[in-house]
Amino acid sequence: MQRRAVVMGLTAAAAVPAVGFASGAQAAQAAQATRAGSGTSAGASARSAVAGRSSLVFDPGAYTESTITIKDTDGIAHEVVYRFHRVASYVAKPVDAAYQSLNVSVPVRIDGTAVDATDAPILLANAIGGYMPSSVANNTGIVASGMGGGTSRQALALAAGYVVVEPGARGRSLVDAAGTYYGTAPAAIVDLKAAVRYLKSNKGRVPGNVHRIVSSGVSAGGALSSLLGASGDSPIYDPYLEAIGAADASDAIFAVGAWCPITDLEHSDAAYEWCWGDNPLGSDAQVDPAISRDLKAAYGDYLASLGLRAKGFGRLTARNLDEYLLKTHIEPSATRYLAALPDTDRAAYLSANTFITWSGGRATFSWADFLTHVGARKKNAPSFDGFDLATPENNLFGTGTTKARHFTLYSLRHENGDSARLDADIPAKLDLMNPMHHLVEDLNRNRSKHWWIRLGTKDSDTSLSVAGNLSARLTSLGDDVDTAYYWDAGHGADQDPGAFIKWIAEVSG
């Protein structure tokens, strides 16, 4: 990779913000000092308000110009000259600017040809995993390497002529010197919304078409990408956005890319047992059958409450959901995989996997045989709201100086008795973190209408039904939904990144 840095518009010191952002505790102290000010005069308040507004103005002249070689999915290398803008914070009152910052990369020339990105789509690519904090504050250029060492989705988008925005966000593990957790739910989604508001409030200053923002993310990042698309402009986030000084603008986005989304957390334990309940752990041990049975039964009630429907299947229930997933997503996945193999390789694969019937260029098999083929499940029961409060999701719903909390009645009452009640704020926090809330319970008309959903068939980090339910609901709402499962792929797989970049062009016009 080559990089040639040229500072444009400002001096080098002014063009690139200092990397040493305040810590969470320092930022909190600074915010408190700002609120206290030098008094309570109207003049002081006005000065503070003006300072807050000016900090949210994007400076199009503050950038470094670099050259990078990007290899596309066909293996062809492209020389891309781009401008790299660093935004110290996308909110006026950051809790921790090291995470609440973003970078903007704008193509200028691709293979020697000038590019005008004024009206280009904007890829908002988050790098969040495990609901952990994600920072771009120290980056000096676009993140060019993706998972597995290939070209990143961001770099592919840049080479296609799109504007790329890489936002940071707070995460569940952040804790200040006083022991207070300041990145638990709903901090990450609030931050991503604030990043979108920053871009939209800078329409005409920030490069790219702010009405064509496409979010992307993997795992927890995929869940947050889905949530961002489902919850556009929902008023339930307004108090949180106001508290951090988010721009006064829309946070609705145009399209969503979500890979293996870890979402619908309050029902994930039940969904996991419905899907993987009979599969052994990696040690060949079985999970507690009573717990698995209880949770699996609860999933049937949840599905009934969703009222999901799918063409050819009618209402989806615990009795036909497996057939829906099999015929709609999983058998087509196997068919695509096998059809792409040379004849001898296909014959060898079918010989080693006799549960598959290959006839007329199509793969068929039973749900039970498919589960056996997948093999070991990754997680114990319960998988997300652990009895011992040790899961990442338990930490996600921590509060104050409490690191982790139960967020389902099943796990809470298993540990604390049948009279136990969830903390009063938990139901609202769950709504803030679940895209299905905005697609079923409180249908959001400002949601994204274009969706790219991907998942590996051997991904037992969550239930295969989570992405399937999301896809079914969006399809029934009439949205443009492109869903595919990757055959024999595990968590985080992305087998058609080039197709995603082309899809962005197609849906954005």
C-alpha positions in Angstrom: 0.0 0.0 0.0 1.3 3.5 -0.9 0.4 6.6 0.9 1.3 10.1 -0.2 0.1 12.7 2.3 -0.7 16.3 1.1 -2.4 18.7 3.4 -5.0 20.8 1.6 -6.9 23.9 2.7 -5.3 24.3 6.1 -1.9 24.0 7.7 -0.9 20.5 8.7 -1.5 21.2 12.4 -5.0 22.5 11.8 -6.0 20.0 9.1 -5.6 16.9 11.3 -7.1 17.1 14.8 -4.9 16.0 17.7 -5.1 12.3 18.5 -5.1 12.6 22.3 -8.8 12.8 23.0 -10.1 13.1 26.5 -10.9 9.9 28.4 -14.4 9.2 29.5 -13.8 10.7 32.9 -12.0 13.7 31.5 -14.8 14.3 29.0 -17.4 14.0 31.8 -15.5 16.5 33.9 -15.2 18.9 31.0 -18.9 18.6 30.2 -19.7 19.3 33.9 -17.4 22.3 33.9 -19.1 23.6 30.7 -22.5 23.2 32.3 -21.3 25.0 35.4 -19.5 27.7 33.3 -18.5 31.0 34.8 -22.1 31.7 36.0 -25.6 31.3 34.8 -25.8 34.5 32.7 -27.7 34.5 29.4 -24.5 35.6 27.7 -22.6 32.5 29.0 -25.4 30.2 27.9 -25.4 31.8 24.5 -21.6 31.5 24.1 -21.9 27.8 25.0 -24.7 27.2 22.5 -22.7 28.9 19.7 -19.6 26.9 20.6 -21.7 23.7 20.5 -23.1 24.5 17.1 -19.8 25.5 15.6 -18.2 22.3 16.7 -20.7 20.4 14.5 -19.8 22.2 11.3 -17.8 20.0 8.8 -14.8 21.8 7.3 -14.5 20.6 3.7 -11.0 22.2 3.5 -9.5 20.2 6.3 -8.1 17.0 4.9 -5.0 15.1 4.0 -4.7 13.7 0.5 -3.3 10.2 0.1 -2.8 7.5 -2.5 -3.7 3.9 -1.9 -3.7 0.8 -4.0 -6.9 -1.2 -3.6 -7.4 -4.7 -5.0 -11.0 -5.4 -6.1 -12.8 -8.7 -5.7 -11.5 -9.8 -9.2 -7.9 -9.2 -8.0 -7.4 -6.1 -10.1 -5.4 -3.4 -8.3 -6.6 0.2 -8.6 -4.7 3.4 -7.6 -7.1 5.6 -5.6 -6.3 9.2 -4.6 -8.5 10.2 -1.8 -9.1 12.9 0.8 -9.1 11.9 4.4 -11.1 14.1 6.8 -10.9 13.5 10.6 -13.8 14.8 12.7 -12.8 15.2 16.3 -16.4 14.5 17.5 -19.8 14.3 15.8 -21.5 15.6 18.9 -21.3 18.9 20.8 -21.1 17.3 24.2 -19.1 14.1 23.9 -19.0 11.7 26.7 -15.7 10.3 25.3 -14.5 11.9 22.0 -12.1 9.1 21.5 -15.1 7.0 20.5 -17.6 9.6 19.4 -15.5 10.7 16.4 -15.6 9.8 12.7 -13.5 9.8 9.6 -14.6 10.7 6.0 -12.7 9.3 3.0 -13.5 10.9 -0.4 -12.2 9.6 -3.7 -10.6 12.2 -6.0 -9.0 10.1 -8.7 -9.3 6.4 -9.5 -6.7 4.9 -11.9 -5.9 8.4 -13.0 -9.5 9.5 -13.8 -10.9 12.4 -11.8 -13.9 11.5 -9.6 -16.7 13.9 -8.5 -18.1 12.4 -5.3 -20.6 15.2 -4.7 -23.6 13.0 -5.2 -22.0 9.6 -4.5 -23.6 7.2 -2.0 -22.2 7.3 1.5 -21.1 4.0 3.1 -21.3 4.3 6.9 -19.2 1.4 7.9 -19.1 0.6 11.6 -16.4 -1.8 13.1 -18.3 -2.8 16.2 -18.0 -6.3 17.5 -19.4 -7.8 20.6 -21.1 -4.5 21.5 -17.6 -3.4 22.5 -16.3 0.2 22.0 -14.9 1.1 18.6 -12.6 4.0 18.0 -11.3 5.6 14.8 -9.6 8.5 16.5 -6.1 7.4 15.8 -6.6 6.3 12.2 -4.5 8.1 9.6 -6.3 6.7 6.6 -9.1 4.4 5.5 -9.2 0.9 7.0 -8.2 -1.1 3.9 -8.0 -4.6 5.3 -11.2 -6.6 6.1 -11.8 -9.7 8.1 -9.6 -12.6 7.0 -7.0 -10.2 5.5 -8.9 -9.4 2.3 -9.9 -5.9 1.0 -12.2 -4.2 3.4 -15.8 -3.3 2.4 -14.8 0.4 3.0 -11.9 0.2 0.6 -14.0 -1.5 -2.1 -16.6 1.2 -1.7 -13.9 3.9 -2.1 -12.5 2.3 -5.2 -16.1 2.3 -6.6 -16.2 6.0 -6.2 -18.3 6.2 -3.0 -17.8 8.4 0.0 -16.8 6.3 3.1 -17.6 7.3 6.7 -16.1 5.3 9.5 -17.7 6.1 12.8 -16.5 5.2 16.3 -19.0 4.5 19.0 -19.0 3.8 22.8 -19.3 0.2 23.9 -20.3 -1.9 26.9 -16.9 -2.3 28.5 -16.1 1.4 29.0 -15.8 2.4 32.6 -14.5 5.6 34.2 -12.3 6.1 37.3 -15.3 6.1 39.5 -16.4 2.7 38.3 -19.3 3.9 36.2 -20.0 2.1 32.9 -20.7 4.7 30.3 -21.0 2.6 27.1 -23.8 0.3 28.0 -27.1 0.2 26.2 -28.2 2.3 24.3 -24.9 4.2 23.9 -23.7 2.5 20.7 -26.9 3.0 18.7 -27.3 6.6 20.1 -23.8 7.3 18.8 -24.4 5.9 15.4 -27.6 8.0 15.1 -25.6 11.0 16.2 -23.1 10.3 13.4 -25.9 10.2 10.9 -27.3 13.4 12.2 -23.9 15.1 11.9 -23.6 14.1 8.3 -27.1 15.2 7.4 -26.7 18.5 9.3 -23.7 19.1 7.0 -25.5 18.6 3.7 -23.6 20.5 1.1 -20.4 20.6 3.2 -19.7 17.0 3.7 -19.0 15.2 0.4 -21.5 12.6 -0.9 -25.3 12.3 -0.9 -26.6 12.4 2.7 -29.9 11.0 1.4 -28.1 7.9 0.2 -26.4 6.7 3.4 -25.9 3.0 3.5 -24.9 1.4 6.9 -22.8 -1.7 7.2 -21.7 -3.9 10.1 -20.9 -7.4 11.2 -22.2 -9.4 14.2 -23.1 -6.8 16.9 -22.2 -4.2 14.3 -24.7 -6.0 12.0 -27.3 -5.8 14.7 -26.7 -2.1 15.2 -26.7 -1.5 11.4 -30.2 -3.2 11.3 -31.3 -1.2 14.3 -30.1 2.0 12.7 -32.1 1.3 9.6 -35.2 0.1 11.4 -35.4 3.0 13.9 -34.8 6.1 11.8 -36.1 9.2 13.5 -37.8 7.3 16.3 -38.5 9.8 19.1 -37.6 7.3 21.8 -33.9 8.1 21.3 -34.3 11.9 21.5 -33.4 12.4 25.2 -30.2 10.4 24.7 -29.3 12.3 21.6 -30.0 15.7 23.2 -27.9 14.8 26.2 -24.7 14.4 24.0 -25.4 17.4 21.9 -26.3 15.6 18.6 -27.1 17.7 15.6 -30.7 18.7 15.0 -31.3 16.6 11.9 -32.8 13.3 10.7 -31.1 10.1 11.7 -33.0 8.0 9.1 -30.7 6.2 6.6 -31.3 4.9 3.1 -30.2 1.3 3.2 -28.7 -1.4 5.4 -26.0 -4.0 5.1 -26.1 -6.5 8.0 -23.9 -9.6 8.3 -24.8 -12.2 10.9 -26.7 -9.7 13.1 -26.7 -10.5 16.8 -30.0 -8.9 17.6 -33.5 -9.4 19.2 -31.5 -10.1 22.4 -34.5 -10.6 24.8 -35.6 -13.6 22.7 -32.2 -14.8 21.6 -31.9 -17.5 24.3 -35.2 -19.0 23.2 -34.3 -18.7 19.5 -31.0 -20.3 20.1 -32.6 -23.4 21.7 -35.2 -23.6 19.0 -32.4 -23.8 16.4 -29.5 -25.5 18.1 -31.1 -27.1 21.1 -30.4 -30.7 20.2 -26.8 -30.1 19.0 -24.0 -30.9 21.4 -21.3 -28.5 22.6 -17.8 -28.7 21.2 -16.9 -31.1 24.0 -19.7 -33.4 22.9 -21.6 -32.7 26.1 -25.3 -31.8 25.9 -26.7 -28.6 27.5 -29.2 -28.9 30.4 -32.2 -30.5 28.6 -34.8 -28.9 31.0 -33.4 -25.4 30.3 -33.2 -26.0 26.6 -36.8 -27.3 26.6 -38.2 -24.4 28.5 -36.6 -21.8 26.3 -37.5 -23.6 23.1 -41.2 -23.7 24.2 -41.1 -20.0 24.9 -39.9 -19.3 21.3 -43.2 -20.6 20.0 -45.1 -18.0 22.0 -42.8 -15.3 20.7 -43.2 -16.3 17.1 -47.0 -16.2 17.5 -46.8 -12.7 18.9 -44.8 -11.5 15.9 -47.4 -12.5 13.3 -44.8 -13.1 10.7 -46.0 -14.3 7.3 -44.1 -15.6 4.3 -45.2 -16.4 0.7 -46.0 -20.1 0.4 -45.9 -20.7 4.1 -48.6 -18.4 5.5 -48.2 -17.5 9.2 -44.8 -18.5 10.5 -44.9 -20.6 13.7 -42.6 -22.9 15.7 -44.1 -25.7 13.6 -43.2 -24.4 10.1 -40.3 -22.0 10.8 -37.7 -24.7 10.1 -39.3 -25.5 6.7 -39.5 -21.8 5.9 -35.7 -21.4 6.6 -34.9 -24.6 4.8 -36.8 -23.9 1.6 -36.3 -20.1 1.5 -32.6 -19.8 2.6 -30.7 -22.9 3.4 -31.4 -25.3 0.5 -30.9 -22.4 -2.0 -27.6 -21.7 -0.2 -26.5 -25.4 -0.7 -27.7 -25.3 -4.3 -25.6 -22.2 -5.1 -22.6 -23.7 -3.5 -22.8 -27.0 -5.3 -23.7 -25.5 -8.7 -20.6 -23.4 -8.6 -18.3 -26.4 -8.0 -16.6 -28.3 -10.9 -18.3 -31.6 -11.6 -15.6 -33.7 -9.9 -15.6 -31.5 -6.8 -19.4 -31.6 -6.6 -19.4 -35.3 -6.8 -16.8 -35.6 -4.1 -18.7 -33.2 -1.8 -22.0 -35.1 -2.3 -20.2 -38.4 -1.7 -19.0 -37.1 1.7 -22.4 -35.6 2.5 -24.9 -38.2 1.6 -27.7 -36.4 3.4 -28.0 -34.1 0.4 -30.1 -35.1 -2.5 -28.9 -33.5 -5.7 -31.5 -33.6 -8.5 -32.1 -31.3 -11.4 -29.4 -29.0 -10.3 -31.1 -28.5 -6.9 -30.1 -29.6 -3.3 -32.7 -30.9 -0.9 -32.4 -32.4 2.6 -34.2 -32.5 6.0 -33.9 -30.0 8.8 -32.7 -32.7 11.2 -30.0 -33.8 8.8 -28.9 -30.2 8.3 -28.5 -29.7 12.0 -26.4 -32.9 12.2 -24.2 -31.6 9.4 -23.6 -28.3 11.2 -22.5 -30.2 14.3 -21.4 -28.6 17.6 -23.2 -25.5 18.9 -21.0 -22.7 20.1 -22.9 -21.5 23.2 -24.3 -23.1 26.3 -27.8 -22.5 27.6 -28.9 -19.9 28.2 -26.6 -18.4 25.5 -27.2 -14.6 26.0 -28.7 -13.9 29.4 -26.3 -16.1 31.3 -27.3 -17.3 34.8 -23.8 -16.2 36.0 -24.1 -12.7 34.4 -20.9 -13.4 32.4 -22.1 -12.9 28.8 -21.3 -9.8 26.7 -25.0 -9.1 26.6 -25.3 -9.1 30.4 -22.6 -6.4 30.4 -24.5 -4.6 27.6 -27.4 -4.1 29.9 -25.3 -3.0 32.9 -25.9 0.4 34.4 -24.0 2.8 36.6 -21.5 0.9 38.6 -23.3 -2.4 38.0 -21.3 -4.2 35.3 -24.0 -6.7 34.3 -27.7 -7.4 34.7 -30.3 -9.9 33.7 -32.5 -8.7 30.9 -34.9 -11.7 30.7 -37.3 -12.9 33.3 -36.4 -16.5 32.7 -32.7 -16.1 33.7 -33.5 -13.6 36.5 -36.1 -15.8 38.1 -33.9 -18.9 37.7 -31.4 -17.2 39.9 -33.5 -15.1 42.2 -36.9 -16.8 42.5 -40.3 -16.5 40.8 -41.1 -13.2 42.4 -38.1 -11.4 41.0 -38.8 -8.4 38.7 -36.6 -6.9 36.0 -35.1 -3.5 36.8 -37.7 -0.9 35.8 -35.5 0.5 32.9 -34.9 -2.8 31.2 -38.0 -3.0 29.0 -37.4 0.4 27.5 -33.7 -0.4 27.0 -34.7 -3.6 25.2 -36.9 -1.6 22.8 -34.0 0.8 22.2 -31.8 -2.1 21.2 -34.2 -4.3 19.1 -35.0 -3.5 15.4 -38.1 -5.8 15.7 -39.6 -3.3 18.1 -39.6 -0.7 15.3 -40.8 -3.2 12.7 -43.6 -5.0 14.6 -44.6 -3.4 17.9 -44.2 0.3 16.8 -44.0 0.2 13.0 -41.6 2.9 11.8 -42.5 4.5 8.5 -39.1 6.2 8.4 -37.2 3.0 8.3 -34.7 2.1 5.6 -36.5 0.4 2.6 -33.4 -1.4 1.2 -31.8 -4.3 3.0 -28.8 -6.6 2.4 -28.7 -9.4 4.9 -26.1 -12.2 5.0 -25.4 -15.2 7.4 -23.4 -18.4 7.3 -25.3 -21.6 7.6 -22.8 -22.9 10.2 -22.9 -19.7 12.3 -24.0 -20.9 15.7 -23.2 -17.6 17.4 -26.9 -17.0 17.2 -30.0 -18.7 15.8 -30.4 -18.9 12.1 -34.0 -17.7 12.7 -32.9 -14.2 13.8 -31.9 -13.1 10.3 -34.7 -15.1 8.8 -37.4 -13.4 11.0 -35.9 -10.0 10.1 -36.0 -10.8 6.4 -39.5 -12.2 6.5 -40.9 -9.2 8.3 -39.2 -6.7 6.0 -40.3 -8.6 2.9 -43.9 -8.7 4.1 -43.7 -4.9 4.6 -42.9 -4.5 1.0 -39.2 -3.4 1.5 -36.5 -4.3 -1.0 -34.7 -7.2 0.8 -31.7 -9.2 -0.5 -31.1 -12.1 1.9 -28.6 -14.9 1.4 -27.1 -17.6 3.6 -23.5 -18.7 2.9 -23.3 -22.5 2.7 -20.9 -24.1 5.3 -19.7 -20.6 6.4 -19.3 -19.5 10.0 -19.6 -16.3 11.9 -18.6 -13.1 10.1 -18.4 -14.6 6.6 -18.7 -12.2 3.6 -18.5 -14.2 0.4 -19.9 -11.6 -2.0 -18.5 -8.2 -1.0 -18.3 -7.1 -4.6 -22.0 -7.8 -5.1 -22.8 -5.6 -2.1 -20.9 -2.7 -3.6 -22.8 -3.1 -6.9 -26.1 -3.4 -5.0 -25.4 0.0 -3.4 -25.1 1.5 -6.9 -28.3 -0.2 -8.0 -30.5 0.8 -5.1 -29.2 4.3 -4.8 -29.6 5.0 -8.5 
